[in-house]
Structures are given as C-alpha cells and as structure tokens.
Amino acid sequence: MAKPHPLLDPTNFRLSVSFLLLVAIAGGLATEVIKWEQPLRYSLLFTLALVLIVVLGSVLSRRMARPEITTLGILTNVLRAKGLVVLVSKPPGRASAMDAALYHSQNGVLEHFWLLHSADTKPDALWIAAELAKEGSKAKPHYCEILDVWSIIEAKDIVDHVRRTAKREYGLADKDLICDFTGMTKHVSAGMIFAGAPMEARLQYMHPNKFLANGHADQAAGSTPLEVQIAYQVEEEL
C-alpha cells in the first residue's frame, strides 16, 4: 500500500490539520468569488490568495513534516570497508579504534582510514597507525584533529569533510566508507552519527566481547563491529 503524501498523512497531525485549514480557506474564497456580482474584478485577488496558500503549504511541508525513518537495525555481519573513520580515545579506550582498523584491514580490504583525535590523543592515533602497519596493512592513515571534543557541530563538519574527501580524492563511494562512533566523547559520537544519518552512509560501533565485574569492557578480550542502519535524512535549518 502506497504511503500518503506527507501533507495528507494523519501521523503528521500538525501538518495535516494546517494544510486542511488552508484548503478550507481556499474553498471559502472560491465560494465568495462566485457570489460576487463582478467576479472578474476580484480574480486577481483570488489568484494571489491561492498562490499564497500553495506557498504556505510548501513551507509547512518542509518545516513540519517529521523525518521519515525507513530503516533502523543492527547488522552483525559487517561488510569490510575500503575506508574507515574512527574516533581515537586515550588508553585503554583506544583499543576499540585499533580493533575496528584490524577488522576492516583483513584480506587487504582497507585502503584508507581517518583517525579523528584531539590534541591529547594524537600520540594514540600515531600508535594505532604504527600497530596496523606492523600487522601488514597497507592502508593509508589520515589524521584529523578535533579542537573542541564537546562540540557536536565540529565533529559533524569534520566527518562530512572526510566523506567528501574520500569520494572526491580517493574514489570511495559511500558504501565503501564506514564511520565508527565508538570512543572519545558522547558529543563527538553524536556529531558522527548526525553526519552518517543520510541513507547512503554507513555507521558502526565496537561491541566488547567480554565485560569485567565492574561493568567496564575487557579491553584484552577485544571487540566486534556492529553496523547500525539509521536511514533517514537530516536537513539543517538555514
């Protein structure tokens, strides 16, 4: 069954009511024009009013329609990517980024990986790249410093830039690039998730293979990637 237009979808209550109100106003105007003794005299006024109603309907559709979630799920069998973006934490948290890089570099799949780090975790980013090279990976590391680890917007902008660079300079399609939002601060993780919200983007996080008695992840046991499918479109206000 086909989905109704957002303007007529009853689940968009405010939008539907507002649009139906505009339709009622248009109907009322048409009725009044018919009653007038000289309707042609007011035809221009009626036309302008109708155009205004159509424009308002379009604005309402953009401003009030809810984001449509088409897919939301977790994939356990993560397809290895040619490009990887990771968030670098201080030890022992940096282990999750290392595990992610090792996973995607198996069989020589990984070609490029971007390490998003703060000034404090730059040494850890260099350590991850060096350890990955020791494992025989030929993937090229790229380093991106986040100045404010409490800024969702900065993190989103950096990840957006990485996605554009991966496509423009290295020919990596969105399906070839995956962003791992494990690590750093929740703000940076949120920024990465927002950057990966469009349907074509890929997101993952590293799930610990074992937990300690205190509830923390057992870093020695490693972690496994889980891909998160969040397929909806985020539109920024201008």
Solvent accessible surface area in square Angstrom, and as a share of the most:
residue,aa,sasa,rsa
1,M,240,1.07
2,A,92,0.71
3,K,136,0.58
4,P,62,0.39
5,H,100,0.45
6,P,57,0.36
7,L,25,0.12
8,L,101,0.50
9,D,16,0.08
10,P,103,0.65
11,T,81,0.47
12,N,15,0.08
13,F,145,0.61
14,R,160,0.58
15,L,1,0.00
16,S,11,0.07
17,V,74,0.42
18,S,30,0.20
19,F,47,0.20
20,L,101,0.50
21,L,110,0.55
22,L,19,0.09
23,V,74,0.43
24,A,65,0.50
25,I,82,0.42
26,A,18,0.14
27,G,38,0.37
28,G,36,0.34
29,L,58,0.29
30,A,36,0.28
31,T,66,0.39
32,E,77,0.35
33,V,23,0.13
34,I,140,0.71
35,K,137,0.58
36,W,78,0.27
37,E,171,0.77
38,Q,110,0.49
39,P,55,0.34
40,L,155,0.77
41,R,173,0.63
42,Y,71,0.27
43,S,49,0.31
44,L,125,0.62
45,L,108,0.54
46,F,51,0.21
47,T,69,0.40
48,L,108,0.54
49,A,22,0.17
50,L,74,0.37
51,V,80,0.46
52,L,104,0.52
53,I,20,0.10
54,V,100,0.57
55,V,75,0.43
56,L,75,0.37
57,G,4,0.04
58,S,60,0.39
59,V,72,0.41
60,L,37,0.18
61,S,28,0.18
62,R,158,0.57
63,R,154,0.56
64,M,41,0.18
65,A,33,0.26
66,R,146,0.53
67,P,96,0.60
68,E,97,0.43
69,I,105,0.53
70,T,71,0.41
71,T,55,0.32
72,L,125,0.62
73,G,25,0.24
74,I,93,0.47
75,L,72,0.36
76,T,102,0.60
77,N,135,0.69
78,V,4,0.02
79,L,135,0.67
80,R,71,0.26
81,A,1,0.01
82,K,86,0.36
83,G,0,0.00
84,L,0,0.00
85,V,0,0.00
86,V,1,0.00
87,L,2,0.01
88,V,0,0.00
89,S,19,0.12
90,K,115,0.49
91,P,76,0.48
92,P,92,0.58
93,G,26,0.25
94,R,53,0.19
95,A,25,0.19
96,S,16,0.11
97,A,4,0.03
98,M,18,0.08
99,D,30,0.16
100,A,0,0.00
101,A,0,0.00
102,L,58,0.29
103,Y,40,0.15
104,H,0,0.00
105,S,17,0.11
106,Q,86,0.38
107,N,142,0.73
108,G,63,0.61
109,V,48,0.28
110,L,6,0.03
111,E,80,0.36
112,H,25,0.11
113,F,2,0.01
114,W,8,0.03
115,L,0,0.00
116,L,0,0.00
117,H,4,0.02
118,S,16,0.11
119,A,71,0.55
120,D,98,0.51
121,T,7,0.04
122,K,72,0.30
123,P,85,0.53
124,D,11,0.06
125,A,0,0.00
126,L,88,0.44
127,W,91,0.32
128,I,0,0.00
129,A,13,0.10
130,A,48,0.37
131,E,45,0.20
132,L,2,0.01
133,A,64,0.49
134,K,153,0.65
135,E,119,0.54
136,G,51,0.49
137,S,21,0.14
138,K,194,0.82
139,A,11,0.08
140,K,106,0.45
141,P,47,0.29
142,H,27,0.12
143,Y,82,0.31
144,C,26,0.16
145,E,82,0.37
146,I,1,0.01
147,L,152,0.75
148,D,64,0.33
149,V,31,0.18
150,W,162,0.57
151,S,25,0.16
152,I,66,0.34
153,I,128,0.65
154,E,39,0.17
155,A,0,0.00
156,K,34,0.15
157,D,75,0.39
158,I,30,0.15
159,V,0,0.00
160,D,27,0.14
161,H,95,0.42
162,V,1,0.01
163,R,36,0.13
164,R,134,0.49
165,T,17,0.10
166,A,0,0.00
167,K,109,0.46
168,R,155,0.57
169,E,104,0.47
170,Y,70,0.26
171,G,61,0.59
172,L,7,0.03
173,A,41,0.32
174,D,22,0.11
175,K,139,0.59
176,D,23,0.12
177,L,8,0.04
178,I,0,0.00
179,C,4,0.02
180,D,2,0.01
181,F,35,0.14
182,T,35,0.20
183,G,24,0.23
184,M,42,0.19
185,T,26,0.15
186,K,178,0.75
187,H,70,0.31
188,V,0,0.00
189,S,17,0.11
190,A,29,0.22
191,G,0,0.00
192,M,0,0.00
193,I,45,0.23
194,F,85,0.36
195,A,2,0.02
196,G,2,0.02
197,A,1,0.00
198,P,21,0.13
199,M,111,0.50
200,E,93,0.42
201,A,20,0.15
202,R,26,0.10
203,L,2,0.01
204,Q,0,0.00
205,Y,62,0.24
206,M,8,0.04
207,H,77,0.34
208,P,28,0.17
209,N,87,0.45
210,K,118,0.50
211,F,104,0.43
212,L,85,0.42
213,A,118,0.92
214,N,100,0.51
215,G,48,0.47
216,H,122,0.54
217,A,29,0.23
218,D,24,0.13
219,Q,73,0.32
220,A,103,0.80
221,A,37,0.29
222,G,18,0.18
223,S,22,0.14
224,T,58,0.34
225,P,3,0.02
226,L,27,0.14
227,E,13,0.06
228,V,17,0.10
229,Q,68,0.30
230,I,35,0.18
231,A,12,0.10
232,Y,39,0.15
233,Q,114,0.51
234,V,51,0.29
235,E,112,0.50
236,E,108,0.48
237,E,146,0.65
238,L,209,1.04
